[in-house]
Amino acid sequence: MKTNPIELGLSKNSTSSTHKRKRGVSILDSFLRIIAFIGTLASGILMGTTKETLPFSTQFFRFRAEFDDLPTFTFFVVANVVVCGYLLLSLPLSIFNIVRSNAKNSRIIFIIFDTVMVTLLTGGAAAAAAIVYLAHKGNTRANWFAICQQFNSFCERISGSLIGSFVGIAVLILLIFLSAVAISR
């Protein structure tokens, strides 16, 4: 037997406000996905196009630094591109949730895949952050010298690319909480 909202003690205004609240959560979800997409795209492009050659060189040696000289930076670019692609592909489903704000299965799918993507992005960003720290500070015990005095532009770009990735991580964590709240209501 189906019950009316009035029989359950709910007025039409409370069901309408619940629907508006869920729709607002869905709109915020789409907006945050766009922000995370832009952050991860910018990080991937910035790191992927990073290279610098020093103006002085000898006849046999050329001093250059590129992102693909270190596998950690390559992993960082791949992680950002994968997460960026996921965010782009998840946007239509997020827009679908605006139209049908009561859809719970898509929210569960979002929680699962967002968690996988935040894990991948965190792994790539943390590994790249460790190398960026070594590039700036070096490690005298291991005879790793800081290269940022020589490759200043390179270090600025790789440091800047970390910002977009960490913004993407923070937004993905917010999206996980947002999906969990939308399911619980």
C-alpha positions in Angstrom: 0.0 0.0 0.0 1.4 3.4 -1.0 1.2 6.2 1.5 0.8 9.8 0.9 3.3 12.3 2.2 0.4 13.8 4.3 -0.3 10.4 5.9 3.4 10.2 6.9 3.2 13.5 8.6 5.0 15.4 5.8 3.6 18.4 4.1 4.1 19.2 0.4 6.6 21.9 1.3 8.9 19.5 3.2 9.1 17.1 0.2 9.6 20.0 -2.1 12.4 21.4 0.0 14.0 17.9 0.2 13.9 17.7 -3.6 15.4 21.2 -3.9 18.2 20.3 -1.4 19.1 17.2 -3.3 19.0 19.1 -6.6 21.3 21.7 -5.0 23.7 19.0 -3.9 23.7 17.6 -7.5 24.5 21.0 -8.9 27.3 21.5 -6.5 28.6 18.0 -7.4 28.8 19.0 -11.1 30.5 22.3 -10.3 33.1 20.6 -8.1 33.8 18.0 -10.8 34.5 20.8 -13.3 36.9 22.4 -10.8 38.7 19.1 -10.2 38.8 18.5 -14.0 40.5 21.9 -14.6 43.0 21.4 -11.7 44.1 17.9 -12.9 44.2 18.9 -16.5 46.3 22.0 -15.7 48.7 19.8 -13.6 49.1 17.2 -16.2 49.8 19.8 -19.0 52.1 21.8 -16.8 54.2 18.9 -15.8 54.1 17.2 -19.2 55.5 20.2 -20.9 58.2 21.0 -18.4 61.8 21.1 -19.6 64.7 23.4 -19.3 68.1 23.4 -20.9 70.9 25.4 -19.3 72.3 28.2 -21.4 75.9 27.0 -20.9 77.0 23.7 -22.3 80.2 22.0 -23.4 81.0 20.4 -26.7 80.1 17.0 -25.3 77.6 17.7 -22.5 74.3 19.5 -22.6 72.7 20.2 -19.3 68.9 19.7 -19.5 66.0 18.7 -17.2 62.8 17.2 -18.5 59.8 15.7 -16.6 60.3 12.3 -18.2 63.9 12.1 -16.8 62.3 10.8 -13.6 59.7 8.0 -13.6 58.0 9.6 -10.7 57.0 12.6 -12.7 55.8 10.3 -15.5 53.6 8.5 -13.0 52.3 11.9 -11.8 51.4 12.9 -15.4 49.7 9.6 -16.1 47.7 9.8 -12.8 46.5 13.3 -13.5 45.5 12.4 -17.1 43.6 9.3 -15.9 41.8 11.2 -13.2 41.1 14.1 -15.6 39.6 11.6 -18.1 37.5 10.0 -15.4 36.2 13.4 -14.3 35.3 14.3 -17.9 33.5 11.0 -18.4 31.6 11.3 -15.0 30.3 14.7 -15.8 27.3 13.5 -17.9 26.2 11.2 -15.0 26.6 14.1 -12.6 24.3 16.2 -14.8 21.9 13.2 -14.9 21.8 13.4 -11.1 20.6 17.0 -11.4 17.6 15.9 -13.4 16.9 12.8 -11.3 18.1 13.9 -7.9 16.7 10.7 -6.2 19.1 8.4 -8.1 21.1 6.5 -5.4 22.9 3.9 -7.5 24.8 6.5 -9.4 25.9 8.1 -6.1 27.2 4.7 -4.9 29.1 4.3 -8.2 30.5 7.9 -7.7 31.7 7.0 -4.1 33.5 3.9 -5.3 35.2 5.5 -8.4 35.9 8.8 -6.7 37.7 6.9 -3.9 39.8 5.0 -6.4 40.7 8.2 -8.3 41.6 10.1 -5.1 43.9 7.2 -4.2 45.6 7.2 -7.6 46.0 11.0 -7.6 47.3 11.1 -4.0 49.9 8.5 -4.9 51.1 10.4 -7.9 51.1 13.8 -6.1 52.9 12.5 -3.0 55.6 10.8 -5.0 56.1 13.9 -7.1 56.1 16.1 -4.0 59.0 14.0 -2.6 61.0 14.5 -5.7 60.2 18.2 -5.8 61.4 18.5 -2.2 64.7 16.8 -3.1 65.1 19.1 -6.1 64.7 22.1 -3.8 66.6 21.0 -0.7 68.7 18.0 -1.8 70.0 15.4 0.5 73.7 15.7 1.5 73.8 12.3 3.2 72.9 10.6 -0.1 75.0 13.0 -2.2 71.9 14.4 -3.9 72.4 18.0 -4.6 69.6 20.6 -4.9 69.2 21.3 -8.6 66.8 24.3 -8.3 69.6 26.8 -8.2 70.6 25.8 -11.7 67.2 24.8 -13.1 65.0 27.5 -11.7 62.3 27.5 -14.3 62.0 23.7 -14.2 61.5 23.8 -10.4 59.0 26.5 -10.6 56.9 24.6 -13.1 57.0 21.3 -11.3 56.2 23.0 -8.0 53.2 24.8 -9.6 51.9 21.6 -11.1 51.6 20.1 -7.7 49.1 22.8 -6.7 46.5 21.8 -9.2 46.9 18.2 -8.3 46.4 18.8 -4.6 43.4 21.0 -5.4 42.0 18.0 -7.3 42.6 15.7 -4.3 40.8 18.1 -2.0 37.9 18.4 -4.4 37.6 14.7 -4.9 37.5 14.2 -1.1 34.7 16.8 -0.9 32.9 14.9 -3.7 33.1 11.7 -1.8 31.5 13.3 1.3 28.9 15.1 -0.9 27.8 11.8 -2.4 27.6 10.1 1.0 25.5 13.0 2.3 23.2 12.8 -0.8 22.7 9.0 -0.2 22.0 9.4 3.4 19.1 12.0 2.9 
